[in-house]
Structures are given as structure tokens and as C-alpha cells.
Amino acid sequence: MLQYSAERAGLYLHGLNKNTAGFMTLPSGQVQEVAKEWGFRSTDYETFNSYKEVMNFAEMIRNAGEYDSRPVEGFVVRCKTKEDNNTHFFKVKYDEPYLMYREWREVTKHIWSVEVKKAKSSKTTSSTSTAVAAAAAERDDQVQPMATRIKYPLTRAYIVFIKDLIQKQPELFAGYSKNQGIIAIRELFLKEWDSKSKKEQDSLLKVTYNNESTHNEDFQRTVLIPIATIGCGKTTVSVALSKLFGWVHVSSDDFHHVRRNPGQKFIQEVVNQLKDNLVVIADRNNHESLHRQRIMEAVLEVYPKTRFVALHWSHDDLPIIRIRELEIERVKHRGNNHQSMTPDYCPEFETVIQMFLKTFTPLNPLIEPDSNFRNVIECKVGESSQVFVERIVKEFAVPTLGAGGIGNNAVPTTKEIEEAVRYAIEDWKPARVTSGEVEKFHKQKQASQASLLESKKAAAIDNAASAPSAKVRKLKEPRYMAIAIDAGSVLQFIDELTGPESTVEDANELRLLREQINAWKMENRIGIHQHVTLVHSSARKDANPNRAQRAEELWRMYTEEVSGASRTSTPAASVSGTPVATPLTTAEQEEDGFITVKKSGRAGRATQSSAPARSDKTATMASAEPAAAAAAILSADGSQDREDLKATVTVDYLVWTKRIMALQVSSAKRVKDGTFCEHTQGTLHITVGTASDQVKPVESNEMLRLWKTKSKPGDPQKPETHAIKLRTPKVFSGQLKAMMF
């Protein structure tokens, strides 16, 4: 990233670590000796006696802009921890120039890949597109990801320069995707930048991503397009804005009952409303760029002078698991006050939320269609709707459209905004909900599906036997069976344990626990949804056949319980090889972003079975079990509060390292009869939180195993582990559940 002379080129040895679970590294002096002996280039180092001296030195280098007559990206600091004198590393990184240069590299790769893709797919053969395509490497047309936000102001001017340079000299970028020419292109920009006057530089720093001329167009209409996922609060914001300004609110949820092309019907209604209205809100997730593009194309075809405004719910500031938890809770909280996405109407709503999050494409103002947005107002997922509405009023409605959002009314007061948001949350209901149409529609659909299921059970099996090669859409099976702990109860317990009335007797351990909990809370590393894994799907493939068989038995047992098969089936239904009816519906996402219910294949998914040999027809019937189980679980899962699935979990220890924290479970029992919940885990536990997304919850197993293993203090194989025995064991309530993620 940073330029260096040929004399400094080579392979540098930065450190030598021992291959142990605990971190052990040789001091810098020994590293230099090894480098000298083996022909590596050695890495310079300085030694200081205190943290303050280190930071003073680092600040001096920052101000000087270089170390040893060359720019550096920062320093790795080796030190010792106060508590146990263990080796610890941390980094001092300089934003400029290193991180700014890195941003330029990623921006350039992204812009170049977009230009290459555009040139290769272009139907016209302009000289520019031909030159770009000729300069491109084999895989350069695969669009490179890029951060949503631009951090450094100078990057804006750099983007303008790069776009122009690609048009004029595309050959300079021939090897850029392979990290060739990065420094040369950057130097071209810096040379041109230094040649400009202060006035020219200030002007370029203010440019937007779009062509400045288009911002001064005489727009006659405006369409607000949310970019979000399920449960972010887009309808609350849309309804509040509609109440404040009279803007027309068109919701895609009002079209879910339409049988053919509901997405197209929604877009057409947006276009229709623009005939008599100046501002329309296209209330849909629009979580993929294609959704935004289709709205824009349809509108511009009829009304070419239309301004598009993005209401962007940024997903960058929270871990994806925290966003999922927030959205699940919001969907549960709103109950049936929605046209389709409710726990009752869509039992698999948690899986649908996960699907939307995985396919979410954030706003990218550098490329189409997002480069066509003339205004972007952004909030964070989890931020209050009132704060976002106030921001929209302040940053867009008043300055762009005039007082009152269109120019006729007074600017809304804070009190009026507060009342509009309260109305949207508490009083407003979709018209199809209040009229009873939604409830009637879903009852008819459920009755129709049940009737169809009963009438085609035999046909499904017969067709599977006669046409085993027919294509069947694969149904996703759960990842593990678990006891889902009541939402928020673990976090509440941790708050009590670390609060002013804590019962923890060891003052030092309590201090360390509070420090870690507070740090993780700041980074949203502790969620509100926890569980106790009983059987993971991977256990069914254990190398030990006895363990694999045991896991398979428990998996079948819990599958029947969760899906309800054990409550409704005949005694023979639990026997291996007996057919289980496959529900005919599962959720799928169409490319227009709608969730629809589609018919699944009549035959189950073919699987291997260890059961005795049977007739062809019996074997075909048995092969439907995994798919049947997956579909049955999807249709049964949701907000159902079934007494027969309730369980209690008792914990006795809180154990943690710097990476992960867990509660050890001493017992897990069914509420209905007090029997223990059988499992395949070494130690039952609840993972409380992790230090980052890179730390997987499964690490709790290894942490607890090592904690229980006796070893000498300072054992490098065993990470530093803290444990607190609870004065009184804590009992949590939960429910048996098939977990999809």
C-alpha cells in the first residue's frame, strides 16, 4: 500500500510464535537473530518502559509523517498484562495516509469492476467500452464489494479523478485487480491534486457522487424509496410522514394477496399515484438493488422529471445477529397488525427475516441504480423512528421541498412529529386488517392448504414411487434442536449479577466481569435471544457410529415433538420408515422481494436409511421423512406457546475468557413431567456473548472443557479463564425448538 525503494524490498520476519493454544511469542531480539541467521530482512523495534512513553513516541511519528525517512502504517506494540504478566499485542494505526490509501484502492477496484461489467455487457461498441473491455483481466467484471460510507473527504475528489481516468486511459488499470499499478495511479492523482489551487480543491471536496448538473434539474415529482429489511420500522416512518405532510403512502404489503405479479402491481400503483400527487412513498423493503431499479425505471418511463430519495436503514453498526433479534422482536410485538408477516400468518417468519438479511444489498451511491438517488437520508437499524422522521424533516423535507414538505404548510414542530410517530405505532392499522380481509384471506388459505394436503397424501406417495427422478425443491432442515430461552432473560440476569446489589463474593472477578460486560454491551455483543443446544445436525454424522446413531435417534424424537407429529400420529408413525405427510407449502422469496407461498414437490428428498430392506413403495414413503420433518417444523414453528414443549434450564457457573462467555447448565428439564432433556453435548451451556463475529458460539464447548481440565497455572495450552459460582443457581424458562440459524 505504501511505496518503498527497491533496496528495502524483501521478506521481513515480524515475529515467531509457538504452536500452542495459549499465545506464546519470542521477544523481538530473538526474532532479529533468527532473521539474520536465515536470511530474512529484520524488522526494526524500539523498547520503552511504559504505555505513556509508547503513545508519546507513536504521536511523534504521526506528527512527523514518517519513521526512518519513510511513511509507515503504524506499529505493533508488544507488552505484558498487569494481571498475569502474559504477552499481549495491540496495534497503533495511522488513518492517514495508510487507511486513506487503502480506501482509495478498494474504491478503485469497485469502480473498475463496474466499468468492465458495463463494457462487456454493452450492446453498443463505443471506443471507450472497447478499450475498457480490452484492458480488463479475465475476472475483472465480477463486481468488487465496497464499504457503504466514504470515510475520507479527499476520496470524493479521488473518485471523480478515477472515473475520468478510466474513460481516457483504461489500459492503466489492466492489472489493478491483481494489485498492480496501485501506487502509480495514486501518484497520478496526488500530482494533479497538488497542482490545483485552494479554491479548486475546496470545490472538489464538496462534490457528490452524481453529476452536479442533474441535481439542479426541475424535478416535478418525488418518490421516497426505503432501503431496509423486515421489522426496521419503514412503515412506521412512512405513515408518520404521510400524516405530517399528506404524502401518499403506497405499501407493498397491501398486494401480498394478489395472485399474479404482486410486485409489479405495487410498482404500478406507485406510478398511478404520481398522476395526482407530488410525493409518493414506495413502502417496501427494496433490500436488493434490483428492487430499487425497477421502481425507478417504471416511474421514469411515465414521469422523467422525478426525484428519487433513499431512506436508508444502515446495517453496518450492529452485528447481524443483533439486527435479527431486533427484527424478530418487532414482528412478534406487532402481532397480527400486519397484512402477511406475522407469527400466525407466517410461522416461519424468523427464517424469512434471516433470508432478507442475507440478501440485503446496502446503498451504494457509486453505481446504478443507487447513483440516481438525489438525496439520501440514513439511520441505523434500531434507532428510534421519531429520530429518523425528525432527520428526514430537517435534512430533506424542509430544505428541499419547502416548508411543510410541499411548500404550503408550516414546518412541523417536535410535538407534531412525536404525535405523528405515536399515531403510526399505536393507532394506525392497515385498511385490509381493519376490514377483516386479511384474516379472512389467511383463514381461507390455511383451510385450502389443509384440505389439499389431506386429499393428496396418497397421491404424493404414489407419484414419488412412480417418478423418483422428478425434480424436487430441497427443503432446508434445522441446524440444531435446542431449548430457546425466554427473550431477554439472560441479559436481565447478567445485569443483576453485575449490578450494585451483586451477589458475587470475589471482588476481583466481579470487577473483571463488569469490565468485559460493559465493553461488550457498548459493541452490542450480548443479545436477547439465547438457547441451550441439545443436538446439532452435525452430530448425526459423527465418526463414531454409536454416537451418530444416538444423535439420529434424538433428532427424530425432537423433530416429532416440535412438529407436533408425536401428538397427532398413530403409534406406527414413530417407527423408522413410516411415512410422514409433507405440508405442501413453504416460504420462498421471489426476485421482486415479495414472500409468497409455493407448492413444494410431492415426493420427499431421497435419503439413505439404516432401516431393514423394504418394498420399493415403502422405501419411497420413508424417503420423504427429512423433507417432511423440515416442512412440518417450518409450519409448526413460530410464536406458538405449547405447554408440551416448555422446559426449565438451571445454571450454576458463569465462565468466560476474553473471547467468549457462557453459563454452565447443571440441568434441563421438561415442565410437563420433570424428565431431563436428553442431549449429545459434552456440557450443556448458554453462550452469553462473544468478542466479535469471528468468534463462533461453538467455542463455548472447548472453553468449558478446558476449564474443567486440571492444569498448572500459566499452562500455555489453556487460555486465561475466569469462573464465578452462583450463590443460588438460576433457573430460566424456555421452549423446545428447531433452530434454523
C-alpha positions, 0 to 999 in steps of 0.5 A: 500500500505504501511505496518503498525503494527497491533496496528495502524490498524483501521478506521481513520476519515480524515475529515467531510464535509457538504452536500452542493454544495459549499465545506464546511469542519470542521477544523481538531480539530473538526474532532479529537473530533468527532473521539474520541467521536465515536470511530474512530482512529484520524488522526494526523495534524500539523498547520503552518502559511504559504505555505513556512513553509508547503513545508519546513516541507513536504521536511523534511519528504521526506528527512527523509523517514518517519513521526512518525517512519513510511513511509507515502504517503504524506499529505493533506494540508488544507488552505484558498484562498487569494481571498475569504478566502474559504477552499481549499485542495491540496495534497503533494505526495511522488513518492517514495516509495508510487507511486513506490509501487503502480506501482509495484502492478498494474504491478503485477496484469497485469502480473498475469492476463496474466499468468492465461489467458495463463494457462487456455487457454493452450492446453498443461498441463505443471506443471507450467500452472497447478499450475498457473491455480490452484492458480488463483481466479475465475476472475483472467484471465480477463486481468488487464489494465496497464499504457503504460510507466514504470515510475520507473527504479527499476520496470524493475528489479521488473518485471523480479523478478515477472515473475520468481516468478510466474513460481516457486511459483504461489500459492503466488499470489492466492489472489493478485487480491483481494489485498492480499499478496501485501506487502509480495511479495514486501518484497520478492523482496526488500530482494533479491534486497538488497542482490545483489551487485552494479554491479548486480543491475546496470545490472538489471536496464538496462534490457528490457522487452524481453529476452536479448538473442533474441535481439542479434539474426541475424535478416535478415529482418525488418518490421516497424509496426505503432501503431496509429489511423486515421489522426496521420500522419503514412503515412506521416512518412512512405513515408518520410522514404521510400524516405530517405532510399528506404524502401518499403512502403506497405499501407493498404489503397491501398486494401480498394477496394478489395472485399474479405479479404482486410486485409489479402491481405495487410498482404500478400503483406507485406510478398511478399515484404520481398522476395526482400527487407530488410525493409518493412513498414506495413502502417496501423493503427494496433490500436488493438493488434490483428492487430499487431499479425497477421502481425507478425505471417504471416511474421514469418511463411515465414521469422523467422529471422525478426525484428519487430519495433513499431512506436508508436503514444502515446495517453496518453498526450492529452485528447481524445477529443483533439486527435479527433479534431486533427484527424478530422482536418487532414482528412478534410485538406487532402481532397480527397488525400486519397484512402477511408477516406475522407469527400466525400468518407466517410461522416461519417468519424468523427464517424469512427475516434471516433470508432478507438479511442475507440478501440485503444489498446496502446503498451504494451511491457509486453505481446504478441504480443507487447513483440516481438517488438525489438525496439520501437520508440514513439511520441505523437499524434500531434507532428510534423512528421519531429520530429518523422522521425528525432527520428526514424533516430537517435534512430533506423535507424542509430544505428541499421541498419547502416548508411543510414538505410541499411548500404550503404548510408550516414546518412541523414542530417536535410535538407534531412529529412525536404525535405523528410517530405515536399515531403510526405505532399505536393507532394506525392499522392497515385498511385490509386488517381493519376490514377483516380481509386479511384474516379472512384471506389467511383463514381461507388459505390455511383451510385450502392448504389443509384440505389439499394436503389431506386429499393428496397424501396418497397421491404424493406417495404414489407419484414419488414411487412412480417418478423418483427422478422428478425434480424436487425443491430441497427443503432446508432442515434445522441446524440444531434442536435446542431449548430457546430461552425466554427473550431477554432473560439472560441479559436481565440476569447478567445485569443483576449479577453485575449490578450494585446489589451483586451477589458475587463474593470475589471482588476481583472477578466481579470487577473483571466481569463488569469490565468485559460486560460493559465493553461488550454491551457498548459493541452490542455483543450480548443479545436477547435471544439465547438457547441451550443446544441439545443436538446439532445436525452435525452430530448425526454424522459423527465418526463414531457410529454409536454416537451418530446413531444416538444423535439420529435417534434424538433428532427424530424424537425432537423433530416429532415433538416440535412438529407436533407429529408425536401428538397427532400420529398413530403409534406406527408413525414413530417407527423408522420408515413410516411415512410422514405427510409433507405440508405442501407449502413453504416460504420462498422469496421471489426476485421482486422481494415479495414472500409468497407461498409455493407448492413444494414437490410431492415426493420427499428428498431421497435419503439413505436409511439404516432401516431393514430392506423394504418394498420399493413403495415403502422405501419411497414413503420413508424417503420423504421423512427429512423433507417432511420433518423440515416442512412440518417444523417450518409450519409448526414453528413460530410464536406458538406457546405449547405447554408440551414443549416448555422446559426449565434450564438451571445454571450454576457457573458463569465462565468466560475468557476474553473471547467468549462467555457462557453459563454452565447448565447443571440441568434441563428439564421438561415442565410437563413431567420433570424428565431431563432433556436428553442431549449429545453435548459434552456440557450443556451451556448458554453462550452469553456473548462473544468478542466479535463475529469471528468468534463462533458460539461453538467455542463455548464447548472447548472453553468449558472443557478446558476449564474443567481440565486440571492444569498448572497455572500459566499452562500455555495450552489453556487460555486465561479463564475466569469462573464465578459460582452462583450463590443460588443457581438460576433457573430460566424458562424456555421452549423446545425448538428447531433452530434454523440459524 
